[in-house]
Amino acid sequence: MKKIVLIFLVIVMVAGFSNKVVAQTTAIASATATATIIAPIAISKTGTDLSFGNVIKGAGTIVVAPAGTRSGTAALLPGAQAGTVTAAVFTVTGEGSNTYAITLPSTDYTITNTTGSGGETMIVNVFTSTPSATGTLTSGTQELRVGATLNVTAGQVSGVYTNATGFDVTVNYN
């Protein structure tokens, strides 16, 4: 009988040591999903086109600043004889007071003589803007003004130079 009791005690002790403490293996938490829809950013030409005005034949450059002022090394006509000098004016629209990036043309933009003998060209480059690089919408809108540099050669043929396809200005939310 002692052997049976001893075996029983050994079984009970082994069973007692082999019991595992069971910990919680699953936990649950929840979260909600939200989304905010905002108006897409847009840009439209709402003002004037970029115009360098009247220039006397001869080599040099003409810079129209985003403010619409003109300077340069080419022979510029003063006052009313200067003709129409304007920066290009755009309106950027979007949501609230978000910021946006501005991408101006980075390559030469060619304008062509559309009068006289026609076909002659000039290069417009070094585009600048106000605001520069980044803009901030105020109540969902902001004016964007763009200027550039016109490169006039020594033998530039008289005429009106233009490019009907225009140059592109791109805006993207930051």
VMD Tcl script that builds the backbone (N, CA, C; Angstrom):
set m [mol new atoms 522]
animate dup $m
set s [atomselect $m all]
$s set {name element resname resid chain x y z} {
  {N N MET 1 A 0.807 -1.167 0.000}
  {CA C MET 1 A 0.000 0.000 0.000}
  {C C MET 1 A 0.866 1.254 0.000}
  {N N LYS 2 A 1.992 1.116 0.713}
  {CA C LYS 2 A 2.893 2.252 0.756}
  {C C LYS 2 A 3.351 2.611 -0.642}
  {N N LYS 3 A 3.552 1.603 -1.462}
  {CA C LYS 3 A 4.007 1.867 -2.822}
  {C C LYS 3 A 2.929 2.596 -3.618}
  {N N ILE 4 A 1.683 2.239 -3.446}
  {CA C ILE 4 A 0.600 2.878 -4.185}
  {C C ILE 4 A 0.467 4.335 -3.745}
  {N N VAL 5 A 0.553 4.563 -2.448}
  {CA C VAL 5 A 0.456 5.926 -1.930}
  {C C VAL 5 A 1.650 6.731 -2.436}
  {N N LEU 6 A 2.817 6.145 -2.418}
  {CA C LEU 6 A 4.015 6.846 -2.875}
  {C C LEU 6 A 3.912 7.172 -4.362}
  {N N ILE 7 A 3.426 6.249 -5.149}
  {CA C ILE 7 A 3.250 6.486 -6.587}
  {C C ILE 7 A 2.212 7.580 -6.799}
  {N N PHE 8 A 1.130 7.510 -6.026}
  {CA C PHE 8 A 0.080 8.527 -6.128}
  {C C PHE 8 A 0.654 9.907 -5.793}
  {N N LEU 9 A 1.457 10.021 -4.748}
  {CA C LEU 9 A 2.065 11.289 -4.361}
  {C C LEU 9 A 3.016 11.800 -5.441}
  {N N VAL 10 A 3.785 10.917 -6.016}
  {CA C VAL 10 A 4.702 11.308 -7.093}
  {C C VAL 10 A 3.902 11.820 -8.285}
  {N N ILE 11 A 2.798 11.158 -8.625}
  {CA C ILE 11 A 1.964 11.605 -9.761}
  {C C ILE 11 A 1.359 12.965 -9.468}
  {N N VAL 12 A 0.877 13.147 -8.251}
  {CA C VAL 12 A 0.273 14.437 -7.876}
  {C C VAL 12 A 1.334 15.529 -7.907}
  {N N MET 13 A 2.537 15.272 -7.433}
  {CA C MET 13 A 3.603 16.273 -7.432}
  {C C MET 13 A 4.027 16.615 -8.863}
  {N N VAL 14 A 4.172 15.621 -9.686}
  {CA C VAL 14 A 4.564 15.871 -11.087}
  {C C VAL 14 A 3.475 16.669 -11.779}
  {N N ALA 15 A 2.241 16.306 -11.561}
  {CA C ALA 15 A 1.125 17.030 -12.174}
  {C C ALA 15 A 1.075 18.455 -11.651}
  {N N GLY 16 A 1.380 18.664 -10.399}
  {CA C GLY 16 A 1.371 20.006 -9.814}
  {C C GLY 16 A 2.461 20.885 -10.392}
  {N N PHE 17 A 3.641 20.321 -10.667}
  {CA C PHE 17 A 4.734 21.108 -11.236}
  {C C PHE 17 A 4.563 21.346 -12.725}
  {N N SER 18 A 3.811 20.571 -13.403}
  {CA C SER 18 A 3.671 20.715 -14.846}
  {C C SER 18 A 2.538 21.648 -15.253}
  {N N ASN 19 A 1.738 22.086 -14.325}
  {CA C ASN 19 A 0.668 23.025 -14.676}
  {C C ASN 19 A 1.290 24.354 -15.107}
  {N N LYS 20 A 0.824 24.875 -16.176}
  {CA C LYS 20 A 1.304 26.161 -16.678}
  {C C LYS 20 A 0.340 27.243 -16.258}
  {N N VAL 21 A 0.888 28.436 -16.036}
  {CA C VAL 21 A 0.035 29.581 -15.786}
  {C C VAL 21 A -0.394 30.090 -17.155}
  {N N VAL 22 A -1.655 30.189 -17.405}
  {CA C VAL 22 A -2.160 30.622 -18.697}
  {C C VAL 22 A -2.339 32.130 -18.654}
  {N N ALA 23 A -1.615 32.843 -19.561}
  {CA C ALA 23 A -1.734 34.298 -19.662}
  {C C ALA 23 A -2.702 34.641 -20.772}
  {N N GLN 24 A -3.186 35.862 -20.748}
  {CA C GLN 24 A -4.087 36.306 -21.808}
  {C C GLN 24 A -3.298 36.387 -23.107}
  {N N THR 25 A -3.787 35.791 -24.190}
  {CA C THR 25 A -3.071 35.774 -25.456}
  {C C THR 25 A -3.723 36.653 -26.507}
  {N N THR 26 A -4.880 37.217 -26.240}
  {CA C THR 26 A -5.583 38.057 -27.211}
  {C C THR 26 A -6.012 39.342 -26.530}
  {N N ALA 27 A -5.786 40.469 -27.230}
  {CA C ALA 27 A -6.261 41.764 -26.743}
  {C C ALA 27 A -6.962 42.462 -27.896}
  {N N ILE 28 A -7.945 43.244 -27.582}
  {CA C ILE 28 A -8.709 43.924 -28.623}
  {C C ILE 28 A -8.738 45.415 -28.316}
  {N N ALA 29 A -8.481 46.211 -29.362}
  {CA C ALA 29 A -8.635 47.664 -29.287}
  {C C ALA 29 A -9.283 48.097 -30.588}
  {N N SER 30 A -9.914 49.233 -30.598}
  {CA C SER 30 A -10.537 49.694 -31.839}
  {C C SER 30 A -10.120 51.129 -32.128}
  {N N ALA 31 A -10.187 51.478 -33.393}
  {CA C ALA 31 A -9.870 52.829 -33.860}
  {C C ALA 31 A -10.873 53.207 -34.936}
  {N N THR 32 A -11.026 54.492 -35.160}
  {CA C THR 32 A -11.921 54.942 -36.220}
  {C C THR 32 A -11.106 55.391 -37.422}
  {N N ALA 33 A -11.705 55.432 -38.567}
  {CA C ALA 33 A -11.070 55.917 -39.788}
  {C C ALA 33 A -11.702 57.253 -40.155}
  {N N THR 34 A -10.864 58.208 -40.533}
  {CA C THR 34 A -11.368 59.514 -40.965}
  {C C THR 34 A -10.656 59.934 -42.233}
  {N N ALA 35 A -11.266 60.816 -42.953}
  {CA C ALA 35 A -10.664 61.404 -44.157}
  {C C ALA 35 A -11.213 62.809 -44.301}
  {N N THR 36 A -10.366 63.704 -44.763}
  {CA C THR 36 A -10.791 65.066 -45.039}
  {C C THR 36 A -10.615 65.315 -46.525}
  {N N ILE 37 A -11.656 65.685 -47.190}
  {CA C ILE 37 A -11.609 65.966 -48.619}
  {C C ILE 37 A -11.385 67.463 -48.783}
  {N N ILE 38 A -10.373 67.827 -49.586}
  {CA C ILE 38 A -10.126 69.246 -49.839}
  {C C ILE 38 A -10.253 69.530 -51.329}
  {N N ALA 39 A -10.472 70.787 -51.629}
  {CA C ALA 39 A -10.607 71.203 -53.028}
  {C C ALA 39 A -9.276 70.997 -53.751}
  {N N PRO 40 A -9.309 70.575 -55.007}
  {CA C PRO 40 A -8.061 70.433 -55.754}
  {C C PRO 40 A -7.442 71.812 -56.002}
  {N N ILE 41 A -6.129 71.839 -56.106}
  {CA C ILE 41 A -5.460 73.091 -56.423}
  {C C ILE 41 A -5.615 73.351 -57.918}
  {N N ALA 42 A -5.756 74.609 -58.280}
  {CA C ALA 42 A -5.935 74.974 -59.685}
  {C C ALA 42 A -5.207 76.285 -59.952}
  {N N ILE 43 A -4.853 76.506 -61.194}
  {CA C ILE 43 A -4.227 77.754 -61.611}
  {C C ILE 43 A -4.847 78.176 -62.931}
  {N N SER 44 A -5.108 79.470 -63.055}
  {CA C SER 44 A -5.636 79.988 -64.319}
  {C C SER 44 A -5.041 81.359 -64.574}
  {N N LYS 45 A -4.841 81.660 -65.850}
  {CA C LYS 45 A -4.358 82.986 -66.214}
  {C C LYS 45 A -5.548 83.921 -66.112}
  {N N THR 46 A -5.484 84.848 -65.199}
  {CA C THR 46 A -6.619 85.734 -64.969}
  {C C THR 46 A -6.296 87.172 -65.303}
  {N N GLY 47 A -5.056 87.427 -65.543}
  {CA C GLY 47 A -4.653 88.798 -65.858}
  {C C GLY 47 A -4.010 88.851 -67.215}
  {N N THR 48 A -2.938 89.541 -67.261}
  {CA C THR 48 A -2.247 89.808 -68.520}
  {C C THR 48 A -1.254 88.705 -68.863}
  {N N ASP 49 A -0.857 88.696 -70.119}
  {CA C ASP 49 A 0.244 87.849 -70.564}
  {C C ASP 49 A 1.548 88.586 -70.301}
  {N N LEU 50 A 2.652 87.863 -70.352}
  {CA C LEU 50 A 3.976 88.455 -70.203}
  {C C LEU 50 A 4.287 89.272 -71.458}
  {N N SER 51 A 4.598 90.561 -71.274}
  {CA C SER 51 A 4.912 91.432 -72.410}
  {C C SER 51 A 6.152 92.263 -72.094}
  {N N PHE 52 A 7.135 92.210 -72.986}
  {CA C PHE 52 A 8.387 92.943 -72.807}
  {C C PHE 52 A 8.321 94.360 -73.366}
  {N N GLY 53 A 7.234 94.705 -74.044}
  {CA C GLY 53 A 7.068 96.058 -74.584}
  {C C GLY 53 A 7.885 96.289 -75.848}
  {N N ASN 54 A 8.120 97.561 -76.161}
  {CA C ASN 54 A 8.872 97.953 -77.356}
  {C C ASN 54 A 10.351 98.083 -77.032}
  {N N VAL 55 A 11.179 97.570 -77.946}
  {CA C VAL 55 A 12.629 97.585 -77.763}
  {C C VAL 55 A 13.270 98.072 -79.056}
  {N N ILE 56 A 14.285 98.917 -78.928}
  {CA C ILE 56 A 15.035 99.364 -80.105}
  {C C ILE 56 A 15.971 98.239 -80.522}
  {N N LYS 57 A 16.066 98.015 -81.831}
  {CA C LYS 57 A 16.898 96.948 -82.384}
  {C C LYS 57 A 18.323 97.055 -81.852}
  {N N GLY 58 A 18.868 95.932 -81.411}
  {CA C GLY 58 A 20.233 95.866 -80.889}
  {C C GLY 58 A 20.339 94.774 -79.840}
  {N N ALA 59 A 21.563 94.283 -79.654}
  {CA C ALA 59 A 21.772 93.158 -78.745}
  {C C ALA 59 A 21.588 93.556 -77.291}
  {N N GLY 60 A 21.117 92.617 -76.504}
  {CA C GLY 60 A 20.982 92.828 -75.070}
  {C C GLY 60 A 19.892 91.964 -74.483}
  {N N THR 61 A 19.610 92.205 -73.222}
  {CA C THR 61 A 18.552 91.476 -72.535}
  {C C THR 61 A 17.545 92.460 -71.952}
  {N N ILE 62 A 16.338 91.982 -71.815}
  {CA C ILE 62 A 15.280 92.756 -71.172}
  {C C ILE 62 A 14.688 91.855 -70.094}
  {N N VAL 63 A 14.584 92.387 -68.899}
  {CA C VAL 63 A 14.019 91.635 -67.786}
  {C C VAL 63 A 12.719 92.301 -67.362}
  {N N VAL 64 A 11.643 91.514 -67.372}
  {CA C VAL 64 A 10.384 91.981 -66.790}
  {C C VAL 64 A 10.255 91.244 -65.459}
  {N N ALA 65 A 10.242 92.017 -64.381}
  {CA C ALA 65 A 10.105 91.454 -63.032}
  {C C ALA 65 A 8.650 91.065 -62.785}
  {N N PRO 66 A 8.409 90.183 -61.824}
  {CA C PRO 66 A 7.034 89.820 -61.495}
  {C C PRO 66 A 6.159 91.031 -61.133}
  {N N ALA 67 A 6.765 92.097 -60.667}
  {CA C ALA 67 A 6.006 93.315 -60.337}
  {C C ALA 67 A 5.580 94.068 -61.588}
  {N N GLY 68 A 6.102 93.665 -62.761}
  {CA C GLY 68 A 5.738 94.327 -64.011}
  {C C GLY 68 A 6.692 95.442 -64.409}
  {N N THR 69 A 7.779 95.600 -63.693}
  {CA C THR 69 A 8.786 96.604 -64.060}
  {C C THR 69 A 9.782 96.010 -65.038}
  {N N ARG 70 A 10.435 96.885 -65.795}
  {CA C ARG 70 A 11.329 96.429 -66.857}
  {C C ARG 70 A 12.709 97.045 -66.680}
  {N N SER 71 A 13.742 96.253 -66.944}
  {CA C SER 71 A 15.123 96.717 -66.926}
  {C C SER 71 A 15.891 95.881 -67.931}
  {N N GLY 72 A 17.129 96.231 -68.178}
  {CA C GLY 72 A 17.931 95.404 -69.067}
  {C C GLY 72 A 19.064 96.145 -69.715}
  {N N THR 73 A 19.800 95.395 -70.547}
  {CA C THR 73 A 20.943 95.964 -71.262}
  {C C THR 73 A 20.578 96.348 -72.688}
  {N N ALA 74 A 19.424 95.933 -73.164}
  {CA C ALA 74 A 18.963 96.317 -74.503}
  {C C ALA 74 A 18.472 97.766 -74.449}
  {N N ALA 75 A 18.376 98.407 -75.610}
  {CA C ALA 75 A 17.913 99.799 -75.679}
  {C C ALA 75 A 16.406 99.841 -75.452}
  {N N LEU 76 A 16.013 100.335 -74.309}
  {CA C LEU 76 A 14.607 100.377 -73.931}
  {C C LEU 76 A 14.029 101.747 -74.237}
  {N N LEU 77 A 12.834 101.762 -74.773}
  {CA C LEU 77 A 12.146 103.034 -75.017}
  {C C LEU 77 A 11.524 103.515 -73.714}
  {N N PRO 78 A 11.575 104.798 -73.441}
  {CA C PRO 78 A 11.028 105.315 -72.189}
  {C C PRO 78 A 9.538 105.633 -72.287}
  {N N GLY 79 A 8.923 105.774 -71.114}
  {CA C GLY 79 A 7.558 106.276 -71.000}
  {C C GLY 79 A 6.551 105.559 -71.873}
  {N N ALA 80 A 5.670 106.354 -72.508}
  {CA C ALA 80 A 4.586 105.810 -73.327}
  {C C ALA 80 A 5.120 105.040 -74.530}
  {N N GLN 81 A 6.311 105.384 -74.987}
  {CA C GLN 81 A 6.903 104.680 -76.134}
  {C C GLN 81 A 7.322 103.254 -75.767}
  {N N ALA 82 A 7.374 102.954 -74.493}
  {CA C ALA 82 A 7.768 101.617 -74.046}
  {C C ALA 82 A 6.747 100.564 -74.456}
  {N N GLY 83 A 5.529 100.997 -74.760}
  {CA C GLY 83 A 4.477 100.038 -75.108}
  {C C GLY 83 A 3.961 99.354 -73.858}
  {N N THR 84 A 3.372 98.199 -74.046}
  {CA C THR 84 A 2.795 97.458 -72.926}
  {C C THR 84 A 3.858 96.575 -72.292}
  {N N VAL 85 A 4.142 96.830 -71.039}
  {CA C VAL 85 A 5.100 96.025 -70.269}
  {C C VAL 85 A 4.325 95.425 -69.093}
  {N N THR 86 A 4.204 94.102 -69.071}
  {CA C THR 86 A 3.460 93.438 -68.001}
  {C C THR 86 A 4.060 92.077 -67.678}
  {N N ALA 87 A 3.935 91.709 -66.427}
  {CA C ALA 87 A 4.216 90.333 -66.016}
  {C C ALA 87 A 2.963 89.510 -66.317}
  {N N ALA 88 A 3.121 88.210 -66.434}
  {CA C ALA 88 A 1.959 87.329 -66.583}
  {C C ALA 88 A 1.298 87.206 -65.210}
  {N N VAL 89 A -0.034 87.234 -65.177}
  {CA C VAL 89 A -0.754 87.186 -63.905}
  {C C VAL 89 A -1.684 85.971 -63.897}
  {N N PHE 90 A -1.546 85.169 -62.842}
  {CA C PHE 90 A -2.342 83.963 -62.658}
  {C C PHE 90 A -3.050 84.036 -61.306}
  {N N THR 91 A -4.110 83.264 -61.154}
  {CA C THR 91 A -4.748 83.086 -59.858}
  {C C THR 91 A -4.677 81.610 -59.501}
  {N N VAL 92 A -4.170 81.341 -58.298}
  {CA C VAL 92 A -4.098 79.980 -57.774}
  {C C VAL 92 A -5.242 79.827 -56.783}
  {N N THR 93 A -6.016 78.766 -56.927}
  {CA C THR 93 A -7.124 78.507 -56.002}
  {C C THR 93 A -6.984 77.110 -55.421}
  {N N GLY 94 A -7.499 76.968 -54.218}
  {CA C GLY 94 A -7.448 75.670 -53.539}
  {C C GLY 94 A -8.172 75.760 -52.225}
  {N N GLU 95 A -7.684 75.037 -51.257}
  {CA C GLU 95 A -8.351 74.924 -49.966}
  {C C GLU 95 A -7.678 75.783 -48.907}
  {N N GLY 96 A -8.480 76.571 -48.217}
  {CA C GLY 96 A -8.051 77.296 -47.011}
  {C C GLY 96 A -6.762 78.054 -47.126}
  {N N SER 97 A -5.835 77.753 -46.219}
  {CA C SER 97 A -4.554 78.444 -46.176}
  {C C SER 97 A -3.405 77.475 -46.421}
  {N N ASN 98 A -3.620 76.507 -47.287}
  {CA C ASN 98 A -2.575 75.537 -47.620}
  {C C ASN 98 A -1.443 76.196 -48.391}
  {N N THR 99 A -0.264 75.589 -48.307}
  {CA C THR 99 A 0.881 76.051 -49.094}
  {C C THR 99 A 1.003 75.201 -50.347}
  {N N TYR 100 A 1.692 75.756 -51.321}
  {CA C TYR 100 A 1.862 75.040 -52.582}
  {C C TYR 100 A 3.222 75.365 -53.192}
  {N N ALA 101 A 3.722 74.445 -54.017}
  {CA C ALA 101 A 4.984 74.620 -54.728}
  {C C ALA 101 A 4.706 75.169 -56.118}
  {N N ILE 102 A 5.601 76.036 -56.588}
  {CA C ILE 102 A 5.480 76.656 -57.906}
  {C C ILE 102 A 6.599 76.134 -58.792}
  {N N THR 103 A 6.243 75.637 -59.974}
  {CA C THR 103 A 7.244 75.192 -60.936}
  {C C THR 103 A 7.125 76.065 -62.181}
  {N N LEU 104 A 8.202 76.794 -62.477}
  {CA C LEU 104 A 8.260 77.670 -63.654}
  {C C LEU 104 A 9.022 76.959 -64.766}
  {N N PRO 105 A 8.904 77.440 -66.004}
  {CA C PRO 105 A 9.686 76.828 -67.085}
  {C C PRO 105 A 11.179 76.868 -66.754}
  {N N SER 106 A 11.870 75.763 -66.984}
  {CA C SER 106 A 13.305 75.694 -66.698}
  {C C SER 106 A 14.135 75.636 -67.973}
  {N N THR 107 A 13.465 75.585 -69.112}
  {CA C THR 107 A 14.170 75.567 -70.393}
  {C C THR 107 A 13.806 76.825 -71.182}
  {N N ASP 108 A 14.574 77.070 -72.230}
  {CA C ASP 108 A 14.309 78.235 -73.076}
  {C C ASP 108 A 12.928 78.125 -73.719}
  {N N TYR 109 A 12.260 79.250 -73.784}
  {CA C TYR 109 A 10.953 79.372 -74.420}
  {C C TYR 109 A 11.172 80.258 -75.646}
  {N N THR 110 A 10.834 79.760 -76.820}
  {CA C THR 110 A 11.093 80.472 -78.067}
  {C C THR 110 A 9.870 81.245 -78.519}
  {N N ILE 111 A 10.086 82.511 -78.845}
  {CA C ILE 111 A 9.018 83.306 -79.464}
  {C C ILE 111 A 9.456 83.617 -80.903}
  {N N THR 112 A 8.484 83.664 -81.810}
  {CA C THR 112 A 8.759 83.771 -83.246}
  {C C THR 112 A 8.128 85.021 -83.825}
  {N N ASN 113 A 8.833 85.641 -84.767}
  {CA C ASN 113 A 8.344 86.830 -85.463}
  {C C ASN 113 A 7.132 86.432 -86.310}
  {N N THR 114 A 5.988 87.049 -86.026}
  {CA C THR 114 A 4.763 86.724 -86.757}
  {C C THR 114 A 4.408 87.798 -87.782}
  {N N THR 115 A 5.252 88.809 -87.912}
  {CA C THR 115 A 5.028 89.878 -88.889}
  {C C THR 115 A 6.256 90.000 -89.777}
  {N N GLY 116 A 6.193 90.856 -90.763}
  {CA C GLY 116 A 7.346 91.055 -91.652}
  {C C GLY 116 A 7.694 89.772 -92.372}
  {N N SER 117 A 8.983 89.487 -92.439}
  {CA C SER 117 A 9.412 88.282 -93.149}
  {C C SER 117 A 9.051 87.021 -92.364}
  {N N GLY 118 A 8.915 87.140 -91.045}
  {CA C GLY 118 A 8.486 86.006 -90.211}
  {C C GLY 118 A 9.544 84.937 -90.068}
  {N N GLY 119 A 9.383 84.118 -89.067}
  {CA C GLY 119 A 10.280 82.984 -88.865}
  {C C GLY 119 A 11.464 83.246 -87.950}
  {N N GLU 120 A 11.853 84.502 -87.744}
  {CA C GLU 120 A 12.967 84.782 -86.841}
  {C C GLU 120 A 12.512 84.514 -85.401}
  {N N THR 121 A 13.472 84.204 -84.545}
  {CA C THR 121 A 13.107 83.845 -83.174}
  {C C THR 121 A 13.925 84.630 -82.137}
  {N N MET 122 A 13.410 84.649 -80.926}
  {CA C MET 122 A 14.124 85.137 -79.750}
  {C C MET 122 A 13.858 84.153 -78.616}
  {N N ILE 123 A 14.748 84.154 -77.654}
  {CA C ILE 123 A 14.643 83.239 -76.524}
  {C C ILE 123 A 14.201 84.006 -75.279}
  {N N VAL 124 A 13.236 83.410 -74.556}
  {CA C VAL 124 A 12.806 83.903 -73.253}
  {C C VAL 124 A 13.221 82.834 -72.248}
  {N N ASN 125 A 13.870 83.255 -71.156}
  {CA C ASN 125 A 14.288 82.301 -70.130}
  {C C ASN 125 A 14.404 82.997 -68.771}
  {N N VAL 126 A 14.998 82.353 -67.814}
  {CA C VAL 126 A 15.171 82.851 -66.444}
  {C C VAL 126 A 13.829 83.375 -65.895}
  {N N PHE 127 A 12.865 82.487 -65.840}
  {CA C PHE 127 A 11.533 82.841 -65.326}
  {C C PHE 127 A 11.603 83.027 -63.809}
  {N N THR 128 A 10.909 84.044 -63.305}
  {CA C THR 128 A 10.833 84.319 -61.866}
  {C C THR 128 A 9.372 84.567 -61.503}
  {N N SER 129 A 9.065 84.416 -60.218}
  {CA C SER 129 A 7.671 84.630 -59.812}
  {C C SER 129 A 7.585 85.265 -58.432}
  {N N THR 130 A 6.443 85.866 -58.190}
  {CA C THR 130 A 6.055 86.340 -56.863}
  {C C THR 130 A 4.673 85.785 -56.590}
  {N N PRO 131 A 4.524 84.942 -55.567}
  {CA C PRO 131 A 5.557 84.454 -54.668}
  {C C PRO 131 A 6.551 83.561 -55.408}
  {N N SER 132 A 7.695 83.359 -54.785}
  {CA C SER 132 A 8.769 82.578 -55.387}
  {C C SER 132 A 8.854 81.199 -54.741}
  {N N ALA 133 A 8.873 80.169 -55.528}
  {CA C ALA 133 A 9.042 78.764 -55.115}
  {C C ALA 133 A 7.847 78.194 -54.349}
  {N N THR 134 A 7.361 78.897 -53.313}
  {CA C THR 134 A 6.249 78.410 -52.511}
  {C C THR 134 A 5.266 79.537 -52.262}
  {N N GLY 135 A 3.992 79.244 -52.416}
  {CA C GLY 135 A 2.947 80.220 -52.124}
  {C C GLY 135 A 2.061 79.721 -51.005}
  {N N THR 136 A 1.289 80.628 -50.420}
  {CA C THR 136 A 0.337 80.279 -49.371}
  {C C THR 136 A -1.024 80.861 -49.732}
  {N N LEU 137 A -1.995 79.998 -49.816}
  {CA C LEU 137 A -3.347 80.454 -50.130}
  {C C LEU 137 A -3.925 81.222 -48.942}
  {N N THR 138 A -4.631 82.292 -49.236}
  {CA C THR 138 A -5.357 83.045 -48.216}
  {C C THR 138 A -6.826 82.904 -48.552}
  {N N SER 139 A -7.564 82.256 -47.673}
  {CA C SER 139 A -8.979 81.949 -47.921}
  {C C SER 139 A -9.156 81.252 -49.264}
  {N N GLY 140 A -8.189 80.388 -49.623}
  {CA C GLY 140 A -8.302 79.565 -50.822}
  {C C GLY 140 A -7.867 80.203 -52.120}
  {N N THR 141 A -7.186 81.350 -52.086}
  {CA C THR 141 A -6.764 81.989 -53.340}
  {C C THR 141 A -5.476 82.784 -53.154}
  {N N GLN 142 A -4.725 82.953 -54.228}
  {CA C GLN 142 A -3.550 83.821 -54.228}
  {C C GLN 142 A -3.201 84.200 -55.666}
  {N N GLU 143 A -2.779 85.451 -55.847}
  {CA C GLU 143 A -2.306 85.910 -57.147}
  {C C GLU 143 A -0.848 85.482 -57.304}
  {N N LEU 144 A -0.504 85.004 -58.494}
  {CA C LEU 144 A 0.849 84.576 -58.836}
  {C C LEU 144 A 1.277 85.371 -60.054}
  {N N ARG 145 A 2.391 86.099 -59.948}
  {CA C ARG 145 A 2.890 86.939 -61.040}
  {C C ARG 145 A 4.217 86.378 -61.543}
  {N N VAL 146 A 4.384 86.313 -62.870}
  {CA C VAL 146 A 5.568 85.700 -63.471}
  {C C VAL 146 A 6.240 86.672 -64.437}
  {N N GLY 147 A 7.541 86.817 -64.266}
  {CA C GLY 147 A 8.377 87.605 -65.165}
  {C C GLY 147 A 9.444 86.711 -65.776}
  {N N ALA 148 A 10.268 87.287 -66.670}
  {CA C ALA 148 A 11.310 86.496 -67.330}
  {C C ALA 148 A 12.300 87.441 -68.019}
  {N N THR 149 A 13.284 86.846 -68.692}
  {CA C THR 149 A 14.304 87.586 -69.433}
  {C C THR 149 A 14.172 87.300 -70.924}
  {N N LEU 150 A 14.185 88.362 -71.736}
  {CA C LEU 150 A 14.171 88.253 -73.196}
  {C C LEU 150 A 15.584 88.503 -73.689}
  {N N ASN 151 A 16.071 87.626 -74.572}
  {CA C ASN 151 A 17.417 87.736 -75.138}
  {C C ASN 151 A 17.323 88.217 -76.578}
  {N N VAL 152 A 17.831 89.433 -76.828}
  {CA C VAL 152 A 17.756 90.067 -78.143}
  {C C VAL 152 A 19.144 89.998 -78.789}
  {N N THR 153 A 19.206 89.536 -80.046}
  {CA C THR 153 A 20.496 89.475 -80.745}
  {C C THR 153 A 20.756 90.778 -81.488}
  {N N ALA 154 A 22.004 90.987 -81.893}
  {CA C ALA 154 A 22.400 92.230 -82.562}
  {C C ALA 154 A 21.633 92.432 -83.865}
  {N N GLY 155 A 21.400 91.414 -84.621}
  {CA C GLY 155 A 20.725 91.540 -85.912}
  {C C GLY 155 A 19.252 91.190 -85.868}
  {N N GLN 156 A 18.638 91.343 -84.718}
  {CA C GLN 156 A 17.234 90.949 -84.561}
  {C C GLN 156 A 16.358 91.705 -85.558}
  {N N VAL 157 A 15.546 90.960 -86.304}
  {CA C VAL 157 A 14.657 91.536 -87.312}
  {C C VAL 157 A 13.465 92.197 -86.616}
  {N N SER 158 A 13.062 93.363 -87.116}
  {CA C SER 158 A 11.899 94.063 -86.566}
  {C C SER 158 A 10.645 93.222 -86.749}
  {N N GLY 159 A 9.729 93.315 -85.806}
  {CA C GLY 159 A 8.467 92.590 -85.903}
  {C C GLY 159 A 7.889 92.301 -84.541}
  {N N VAL 160 A 6.735 91.669 -84.545}
  {CA C VAL 160 A 6.065 91.256 -83.313}
  {C C VAL 160 A 6.364 89.772 -83.111}
  {N N TYR 161 A 6.928 89.444 -81.959}
  {CA C TYR 161 A 7.329 88.076 -81.652}
  {C C TYR 161 A 6.382 87.499 -80.597}
  {N N THR 162 A 5.963 86.259 -80.831}
  {CA C THR 162 A 5.070 85.601 -79.875}
  {C C THR 162 A 5.172 84.085 -80.026}
  {N N ASN 163 A 4.529 83.366 -79.137}
  {CA C ASN 163 A 4.400 81.920 -79.209}
  {C C ASN 163 A 2.985 81.601 -78.744}
  {N N ALA 164 A 2.153 81.187 -79.658}
  {CA C ALA 164 A 0.729 80.989 -79.375}
  {C C ALA 164 A 0.465 79.877 -78.363}
  {N N THR 165 A 1.400 78.942 -78.188}
  {CA C THR 165 A 1.148 77.844 -77.254}
  {C C THR 165 A 1.344 78.243 -75.803}
  {N N GLY 166 A 1.998 79.352 -75.554}
  {CA C GLY 166 A 2.197 79.803 -74.181}
  {C C GLY 166 A 3.219 78.984 -73.427}
  {N N PHE 167 A 3.566 79.444 -72.235}
  {CA C PHE 167 A 4.479 78.707 -71.364}
  {C C PHE 167 A 3.683 78.219 -70.158}
  {N N ASP 168 A 4.152 77.116 -69.572}
  {CA C ASP 168 A 3.408 76.487 -68.485}
  {C C ASP 168 A 3.958 76.861 -67.119}
  {N N VAL 169 A 3.061 77.111 -66.197}
  {CA C VAL 169 A 3.356 77.304 -64.786}
  {C C VAL 169 A 2.559 76.250 -64.037}
  {N N THR 170 A 3.221 75.471 -63.183}
  {CA C THR 170 A 2.581 74.372 -62.475}
  {C C THR 170 A 2.573 74.644 -60.977}
  {N N VAL 171 A 1.469 74.305 -60.318}
  {CA C VAL 171 A 1.369 74.426 -58.866}
  {C C VAL 171 A 0.914 73.092 -58.292}
  {N N ASN 172 A 1.462 72.729 -57.124}
  {CA C ASN 172 A 1.100 71.496 -56.422}
  {C C ASN 172 A 1.068 71.769 -54.924}
  {N N TYR 173 A 0.075 71.204 -54.239}
  {CA C TYR 173 A 0.049 71.319 -52.785}
  {C C TYR 173 A 1.346 70.780 -52.203}
  {N N ASN 174 A 1.831 71.410 -51.136}
  {CA C ASN 174 A 2.992 70.879 -50.392}
  {C C ASN 174 A 2.510 69.826 -49.423}
}
mol reanalyze $m
mol bondsrecalc $m
mol representation Tube
mol addrep $m
